[in-house]
Amino acid sequence: MGKALRSEHTYPPDFNLHSFVEAENRHLALCVWEAPSEAALQEALDRIFGHAAVNEVFPAALRVMGGRGVEGYVPGWRARV
């Protein structure tokens, strides 16, 4: 998956990959995306990376990133309660 992500890709303008963490065995990775919806992200990931990975999308309540509150990381984001 890391190799697939390091390749050049064009993402839709309202999709942002904020973080990519790959397991040492390189069989699993966790990505933090900002996207319009779960369904839109699932479709985009399957279209772009479906040949290289099985993607499982789930909503997350991002509260802290990089040691800062979410508002300090990405202006406009609102932490879900």
FIDRENTI-846700 format. One record per atom (N, C-alpha, C, O): residue in one letter; x negated, y, z negated. Coordinates in steps of 0.2 Angstrom, whole numbers, padded with zeros to 4 digits, always signed. Each point is the difference from the previous one (the first is absolute). Layout:
! FIDRENTI-846700
AXYZ...
//
This chain:
! FIDRENTI-846700
M-0004-0006+0000M+0004+0006+0000M-0004+0006+0000M+0001+0005+0003G-0007-0005-0007G-0004+0006+0000G-0003+0002+0007G+0000+0006+0002K-0002-0011+0002K-0002+0001+0006K+0005+0003+0005K-0001+0004+0004A+0007-0007-0005A+0006+0003+0004A+0001+0007-0002A+0002+0004+0004L-0002-0002-0010L+0001+0007-0002L-0006+0005+0002L+0001+0006+0001R-0007-0009-0001R-0005+0004+0002R+0000+0002+0008R-0004+0005+0002S+0007-0009+0001S+0001+0002+0008S+0004+0006+0000S+0004+0002-0004E-0004+0001+0010E+0004+0006+0001E+0007-0002+0001E+0002-0004+0004H+0002+0008-0007H+0008-0001+0001H+0003+0007+0000H-0002+0004-0003T+0007-0004+0006T+0005+0006+0000T+0006-0002-0004T+0004-0004+0002Y-0004+0008-0008Y+0006-0001-0004Y+0005+0006+0002Y-0002+0005+0002P+0009-0007-0003P+0005+0006+0001P-0002+0006-0005P-0003-0002-0005P+0004+0008+0007P-0002+0006-0004P+0002+0000-0007P-0003+0003-0004D+0009-0006+0002D+0002+0000-0006D-0002-0006-0005D+0003-0002-0005F-0008-0002+0008F-0002-0006-0004F-0008+0002-0002F-0004+0002+0004N+0003-0003-0011N-0007+0002-0002N-0002-0006-0005N+0003-0002-0004L-0009+0000+0006L-0003-0006-0004L-0005+0004-0005L-0005+0003+0002H+0007-0003-0009H-0003+0003-0005H-0006-0004-0003H-0005+0003-0002S+0006-0010+0002S-0005-0004-0003S+0000-0007+0002S+0005-0003+0002F-0011+0000-0001F-0001-0007+0002F-0004-0003-0004F-0006+0002-0001V+0008-0008-0003V-0004-0003-0004V+0000-0008+0002V+0005-0003+0001E-0011+0001+0001E-0001-0007+0002E-0003-0005-0005E-0004+0002-0003A+0007-0008+0002A-0002-0005-0005A-0007-0002+0002A-0002+0000+0006E-0002-0002-0010E-0007-0002+0001E+0000-0006+0006E-0004+0000+0004N+0009-0004-0005N+0001-0006+0005N+0002+0002+0007N+0001-0004+0004R+0001+0011-0004R+0003+0003+0007R+0006-0004+0002R+0002+0001+0006H+0002-0004-0010H+0006-0004+0002H+0006+0005-0002H+0006-0002+0003L-0007+0006-0007L+0006+0004-0003L-0003+0008+0000L-0006+0001-0001A+0011+0003+0002A-0001+0007+0000A+0006+0004-0003A+0005-0003+0001L-0006+0008-0004L+0005+0005-0002L-0001+0006+0003L-0005+0004-0001C+0011-0001+0004C-0001+0006+0003C+0006+0005-0003C+0005-0003-0001V-0007+0009+0000V+0005+0005-0002V+0002+0004+0006V-0004+0004+0002W+0010-0004+0000W+0002+0004+0006W+0006+0005-0002W+0003-0001-0005E-0003+0006+0008E+0005+0005+0000E+0004-0001+0007E-0003+0001+0005A+0009-0002-0006A+0004-0002+0007A+0007+0003-0001A+0003+0000-0006P+0001+0001+0011P+0007+0002+0000P+0005-0005-0004P+0004+0002-0003S-0006-0009+0004S+0004-0005-0003S-0003-0006+0000S-0005-0001+0003E+0007-0004-0007E-0003-0007-0001E+0001-0003+0007E-0005-0003+0003A+0011+0003+0000A+0001-0003+0007A-0004+0003+0005A-0003-0004+0004A+0002+0010-0004A-0005+0003+0005A-0007-0002-0001A-0003-0001+0005L+0001+0001-0011L-0007-0002-0001L-0001-0008+0002L-0005-0001+0003Q+0010-0003-0005Q-0001-0007+0002Q+0000-0001+0007Q-0004-0004+0002E+0008+0008+0002E+0000-0001+0007E-0007+0002+0003E-0003-0003+0004A+0001+0009-0006A-0007+0003+0002A-0005-0005-0002A-0005-0001+0005L+0004-0002-0011L-0005-0004-0002L+0000-0006+0004L-0005-0003+0003D+0011+0000-0002D+0001-0006+0004D-0002+0001+0008D-0004-0005+0003R+0005+0011-0001R-0001+0001+0007R-0008+0001+0001R-0003-0002+0005I+0000+0006-0010I-0007+0001+0001I-0005-0005-0002I-0005-0002+0003F+0007-0002-0009F-0004-0004-0003F+0002-0007+0000F-0003-0005-0003G+0009+0003+0006G+0003-0006-0001G-0004-0006+0003G+0001-0006-0002H-0006+0008+0006H-0004-0005+0003H-0006-0002-0005H-0003-0005+0000A+0002+0009-0005A-0006-0001-0005A+0003-0001-0007A-0005-0002-0004A+0011+0003+0002A+0002+0000-0007A+0007-0001+0000A+0004+0001+0004V-0002-0004-0010V+0007+0000-0002V+0001+0006-0005V-0003+0000-0005N+0008+0004+0007N+0001+0006-0004N+0006+0000-0004N+0005-0002+0002E-0006+0003-0009E+0006+0000-0004E+0001+0007-0003E-0005+0002-0004V+0010+0001+0006V+0001+0007-0003V+0005+0000-0006V+0005-0003+0000F-0007+0007-0005F+0005+0001-0005F-0001+0007-0003F-0005+0003+0001P+0010+0000-0004P+0000+0007-0002P-0004+0000-0007P+0000-0005-0003A-0003+0011+0002A-0005+0000-0006A+0002+0007-0003A+0001+0005+0004A-0002-0004-0010A+0001+0006-0003A-0007+0003-0002A-0003-0002-0005L+0000+0006+0009L-0007+0002+0000L+0000+0006-0005L+0003+0005+0001R-0006-0006-0007R-0001+0005-0005R-0007+0003-0001R+0000+0006-0001V-0005-0010+0002V-0007+0002+0000V-0004-0003+0006V+0001-0005+0001M-0005+0010+0002M-0004-0003+0005M-0007+0004-0001M+0000+0006+0000G-0005-0009+0000G-0007+0003+0000G-0001+0004-0007G-0003+0005+0000G+0007-0008-0005G-0001+0003-0007G+0004+0007+0000G+0000+0003-0006R+0004-0002+0011R+0004+0006-0001R+0008-0002+0001R+0001-0005+0003G+0003+0010-0006G+0007-0001+0001G+0002+0000+0008G-0004+0003+0003V+0009-0006-0001V+0001-0001+0007V+0001+0007+0003V-0002+0001+0006E+0005+0004-0009E+0001+0007+0003E-0007+0003+0001E+0000+0004+0005G-0005-0006-0009G-0007+0003+0002G-0003-0004+0006G-0005+0003+0003Y+0007-0009-0002Y-0003-0004+0006Y+0003+0002+0006Y-0003+0002+0005V+0010-0002-0004V+0003+0002+0006V+0006+0005-0002V+0005-0002-0002P-0006+0008+0004P+0005+0005-0002P+0006-0002+0003P+0001-0002+0006G+0005+0003-0009G+0006-0002+0002G+0003-0007-0002G+0006-0001+0000W-0011-0003-0002W+0002-0007-0002W+0004+0001-0007W-0002+0004-0004R+0006-0008+0003R+0004+0000-0007R+0000-0007-0003R+0002-0005+0004A-0005+0005-0010A+0000-0007-0003A+0007-0002-0001A+0004+0004-0003R-0003-0010+0004R+0007-0003-0002R+0000-0003-0007R-0005-0002-0002V+0010+0003-0001V+0001-0002-0007V+0003-0007+0000V+0001-0003-0006
//
